[in-house]
Amino acid sequence: MSSKHRLTRSFRTLSVIVYLANTVVALHFASHAPFSYLHFLDGTLTAVACLTMLCVATETPTVITERLERSKLGEVLFTFRGRYVIDVLISLHLFAMAAWGFLCAVATLSLIFGIRFLGVKQPDAFNEIFRQSDVESQGDSYTMESEYDTPVVERR
């Protein structure tokens, strides 16, 4: 097995562990915090987001991932930018969930920054984990010359 495959498998395994821990903390917060509607709502929505990202990271079960891929949301979730945004939102909610939430939030942010570091050092492994969005693929073919095709009018 190549080092690229070991690296991607390691990051996928770490993602599973972090999302499962986030889900447990969020559900615990929803059910054991001084019960209020906002605690329940925040914990439940955070747990749903974590479970969704768990399915995206593992690409299982296929029924859910295929449905996500066909939706507008799927175009975003399977890319690094989409995952980064969702992970930051999950972390912001976890920071409000006492000490365990704080630890899970730091772990989530550390994981996403670690994956970004992987993208800089090992672009092939990074591309194996994430798909490129239409915006990213268009950005790769974008040339600066097209900006200079139109004349610039100066004001005096």
Buried (B, 14 or more C-beta within 10 A) or exposed (E): EEEBEEBBBEBBEBBEEBBEBBBBBBBBBBEEBEEEEEBBEBBBBBBEBBBBBBBBBBBEEEEBBEEBBEEEBBBBBBBBEBBBBBBEEBBEBBBBBBEBBBBBBEBBBEBBEEBEEBBEEBEEBBBBBBBBBEEEEEEEEEEEEEEEEEEEEEEE
